[in-house]
Each structure stands twice: as C-alpha cells, then as structure tokens.
Amino acid sequence: MTTQFTPVEESKNLSGILKSAYAPGVRLVTGDSSQLGTQVRSQADSGRMQIDVIAGLHGDFAMLGEEYLTDLSGLMGELSDRGYSADLVDLAKLGTQKTWYIPWCQATYMVCARKSALEHLPAGADVKTLTYDQYLDWAIAARKANGGKPVFGLPAGSQGLLARFVQGHLYPSFTGAMVTAFRSPQAVTMWQYLKELWANTVPSSTNYNFMQEPLGSGEVSVAWDHVARLVGAPKDHPDDWVMVPSPAGPKGRGYMSVVLGLGIPKGSKHADAAKDVLRSMAKPDIQIDLLRQNSFFPTVNASIPSDLPPAIRLEYDAVRAQQAAPRGIISLPPVGLGKHDGEMSKIFVDAFTAIVLNNANIRKTLDSQAKVMQSILDEVKVPCWAPDPVEPGKTCAVG
C-alpha cells in the first residue's frame, strides 16, 4: 500500500517498476496517509494483516511507530554498502535505536544559476560549497554589476515555497533546529540576514511561484527552489547552467528533504517476501528507473546513465553533493500535523511579511508567532521532527 505516486500515470509506472524489479505477484494499492494508518492499525489489531509492504513519507511511518512496524535493523545492516547518507539512516530510526523503514527515494531543494553569474562569486568561494555569507556577497556583487538591479530570486509568491526555505534551510543552518529555536537569539540573527538578502533580491519575487520561469526568461540569474520547480530552466540549454547545494550557515548546511521509505507492518504474513521486495527496490538501477519515470531521486549510490535528460543529471549531482556535504543538517516537512500543516507554513510566511517586507520588530514578531505555533502543537500533541530533537511520546514545544 502506498501513499505516494497515487496519480494514475505515476501508479502505473510504479507497478511496472515493481513487476520488473521483483515479480508479478506484488499488487499495488493506493491511499492517503489517513487511509494507510487506519488500514494498518485495524488489520494489526484484529490479527488479520493483509498489507505486506508500506510505501510512504517519513511522516507516515512516524505516525505508526514501533507499535505497528517491523524492526528492519538487520536489513538496513545488510544494505549498508548501498551508500545511504547518515542523515537518512538516522531518520529511519524514528528517534529510537532500531530501523523502522528503508529510505527509498527523495526530493529536495537547491540553488540553480546561470554560469554567466559565476563571475560575480566572491574571491575564493566554491559555488558547490557556499556559505550564506558568500551567497549574500554574491547577490550584492551581481546586483552592482547589473547597474544596481538584483538578479537573485526567491519563490515568495502566493503558491511559492519560501516557507520551506525559511523553516527547512535557514533555521537549521543558523540555529541547528527549527521549532525549539524559533525565537532564539540565533533566529533573530537569521531574520536579520534574510532582510539583507531580500534587499538584494528581485523585488518581483513576491510574484514568483516556480523559479524555473523567471530563470528561463532571464529575469533572474540565481534562484533557490524545489527541484521540480527548477528543472525546466536548464532543460533546453543545460551547458549554460549549474545546480548546487543550498548554502551553509554557522550551525551547518541545513536542507529539507522529502523522504519516502519502504517498511513492513507488524503481522505481515509474507515478511520474508516483503524484505525481498525492499532489497529489489534498493538496487541502484531500479532507483534510477524511478527517477526516470516518476522524478524522485535515489537514496543509494547510483551511476547516472548516459541517456538521462541533462537537466535531471544536473539535479542528481547536486542532490548527491548536498547529501554528502560535511555538517549537513537534514530537515523534514512538518510531521503529524495533518490539517494544520498549512497553518504551520503560514507562520513563517506571516513572519516574513512582517519582518522582511514591513520592517516589523523581529523579537516581537517571533514572540507573537510563537504563540500561534504553540497553539497548533498543543492541539495535535506530536513529538518534534528533524531538525529538532525527536523524542517519542513527548509533545513538541516552541523554544
């Protein structure tokens, strides 16, 4: 049963991959996170488990927990030579000492730039290992070279993913956390940084939802966004572009990853066969096939085939570099908030509007938004999620 790749075409692709990777005896059933949770719990509690493999987001597994999942520590050890990043291996433990799912595929966020903009990099800077200070200096130099007009962009439109930039990249990079450091002194410094970066960002970024469009038109030369919202820019002329990891801050290189995993529910009647399915889906060529057909990136080391579209190859190299970067801090979209997920993102958008666009006091704004965040957490009563410390059974609290 999968909560992912549920559109008809994507589901059909996944069924074909399963058939070629394992055997025709696997039947794919789709459903959302709520349906998955209900099915697994009811079948386990009745002693009649009919699901053998779960495919879902990290949050799907976190909501089931060790009560309803099979310990896969032995299988993870067997697959340890596949090249999983330490961050992904740790996430799959759900805050315990055991592995509860095998990382399967992922999507993330990064920086895309025209090669012509590289001439404005600060002296000694490597575009593949930028710090946020260097990123700002680059933006300033590029603006000055363009007659005072900014060329850096951010997806700050009504459907843009600026909230993910703040919560999943800036916060962990500057504070090492997110919820538990929301109004910390380091967070104040981070917001001051974002104000400086915004002063050197294309003002019409408030209208940008997908950065591949202003990148492609030439309105913007350097931008951060989700991989799926960048890939269209270098599609026609890939040799004119670079795609690189997000910058690093004082605490490390924070980056948000949309992690999909494969697990086995407790009580599976075909657990050995289910593990064979997981082994098959961990093969590099199978994960490349998933990238080719459904545009999610491998979690294992995989050689890039020569016929992979060049733009996808650019993204893939950047994804692997971001995973392997020293001092990496992985973060996740909110886990377990359900219908309140959008409200959590709105907190960061509202803080951005107040602090960056309207020049409101940073400390007062964070104190005010912290109350809104805590009210959500008090209602859902879930543990924190990465990059904050994951403590099963303990309700997350704003710091």
C-alpha positions, 0 to 999 in steps of 0.5 A, spaced: 500 500 500 502 506 498 501 513 499 505 516 494 505 516 486 497 515 487 496 519 480 494 514 475 500 515 470 505 515 476 501 508 479 502 505 473 509 506 472 510 504 479 507 497 478 511 496 472 517 498 476 515 493 481 513 487 476 520 488 473 524 489 479 521 483 483 515 479 480 508 479 478 505 477 484 506 484 488 499 488 487 499 495 488 494 499 492 493 506 493 491 511 499 492 517 503 496 517 509 489 517 513 487 511 509 494 507 510 494 508 518 487 506 519 488 500 514 494 498 518 492 499 525 485 495 524 488 489 520 494 489 526 489 489 531 484 484 529 490 479 527 488 479 520 494 483 516 493 483 509 498 489 507 505 486 506 509 492 504 508 500 506 510 505 501 510 512 504 513 519 507 517 519 513 511 522 516 507 516 515 511 511 518 512 516 524 505 516 525 505 508 526 511 507 530 514 501 533 507 499 535 505 497 528 512 496 524 517 491 523 524 492 526 528 492 519 535 493 523 538 487 520 536 489 513 538 496 513 545 492 516 545 488 510 544 494 505 549 498 508 554 498 502 548 501 498 551 508 500 545 511 504 547 518 507 547 518 515 542 523 515 537 518 512 539 512 516 538 516 522 531 518 520 529 511 519 530 510 526 524 514 528 528 517 534 529 510 537 535 505 536 532 500 531 530 501 523 523 502 522 523 503 514 528 503 508 529 510 505 527 509 498 527 515 494 527 523 495 526 530 493 529 536 495 531 543 494 537 547 491 540 553 488 540 553 480 544 559 476 546 561 470 554 560 469 554 567 466 553 569 474 559 565 476 563 571 475 560 575 480 562 569 486 566 572 491 574 571 491 575 564 493 568 561 494 566 554 491 559 555 488 558 547 490 560 549 497 557 556 499 556 559 505 550 564 506 555 569 507 558 568 500 551 567 497 549 574 500 556 577 497 554 574 491 547 577 490 550 584 492 556 583 487 551 581 481 546 586 483 552 592 482 554 589 476 547 589 473 547 597 474 544 596 481 538 591 479 538 584 483 538 578 479 537 573 485 530 570 486 526 567 491 519 563 490 515 568 495 509 568 491 502 566 493 503 558 491 511 559 492 515 555 497 519 560 501 516 557 507 520 551 506 526 555 505 525 559 511 523 553 516 527 547 512 534 551 510 535 557 514 533 555 521 537 549 521 543 552 518 543 558 523 540 555 529 541 547 528 533 546 529 527 549 527 521 549 532 525 549 539 529 555 536 524 559 533 525 565 537 532 564 539 537 569 539 540 565 533 533 566 529 533 573 530 540 573 527 537 569 521 531 574 520 536 579 520 540 576 514 534 574 510 532 582 510 539 583 507 538 578 502 531 580 500 534 587 499 538 584 494 533 580 491 528 581 485 523 585 488 518 581 483 519 575 487 513 576 491 510 574 484 514 568 483 511 561 484 516 556 480 523 559 479 524 555 473 520 561 469 523 567 471 530 563 470 528 561 463 526 568 461 532 571 464 529 575 469 533 572 474 540 569 474 540 565 481 534 562 484 533 557 490 527 552 489 524 545 489 527 541 484 521 540 480 520 547 480 527 548 477 528 543 472 525 546 466 530 552 466 536 548 464 532 543 460 533 546 453 540 549 454 543 545 460 551 547 458 549 554 460 547 552 467 549 549 474 545 546 480 548 546 487 547 545 494 543 550 498 548 554 502 551 553 509 550 557 515 554 557 522 550 551 525 551 547 518 548 546 511 541 545 513 536 542 507 529 539 507 528 533 504 522 529 502 523 522 504 519 516 502 521 509 505 519 502 504 517 498 511 513 492 513 507 492 518 507 488 524 503 481 522 505 481 515 504 474 513 509 474 507 515 478 511 520 474 508 517 476 501 516 483 503 524 484 505 525 481 498 521 486 495 525 492 499 532 489 497 529 489 489 527 496 490 534 498 493 538 496 487 541 502 484 538 501 477 531 500 479 532 507 483 534 510 477 528 507 473 524 511 478 527 517 477 526 516 470 519 515 470 516 518 476 522 524 478 524 522 485 531 521 486 535 515 489 537 514 496 543 509 494 549 510 490 547 510 483 551 511 476 547 516 472 546 513 465 548 516 459 541 517 456 538 521 462 535 528 460 541 533 462 537 537 466 535 531 471 543 529 471 544 536 473 539 535 479 542 528 481 549 531 482 547 536 486 542 532 490 548 527 491 553 533 493 548 536 498 547 529 501 554 528 502 556 535 504 560 535 511 555 538 517 549 537 513 543 538 517 537 534 514 530 537 515 523 534 514 516 537 512 512 538 518 510 531 521 503 529 524 500 535 523 495 533 518 490 539 517 494 544 520 500 543 516 498 549 512 497 553 518 504 551 520 507 554 513 503 560 514 507 562 520 513 563 517 510 566 511 506 571 516 513 572 519 516 574 513 511 579 511 512 582 517 519 582 518 522 582 511 517 586 507 514 591 513 520 592 517 516 589 523 520 588 530 523 581 529 523 579 537 516 581 537 514 578 531 517 571 533 514 572 540 507 573 537 508 567 532 510 563 537 504 563 540 500 561 534 505 555 533 504 553 540 497 553 539 497 548 533 502 543 537 498 543 543 492 541 539 495 535 535 500 533 541 506 530 536 513 529 538 518 534 534 521 532 527 528 533 524 531 538 525 529 538 532 530 533 537 525 527 536 523 524 542 517 519 542 511 520 546 513 527 548 509 533 545 513 538 541 514 545 544 516 552 541 523 554 544 
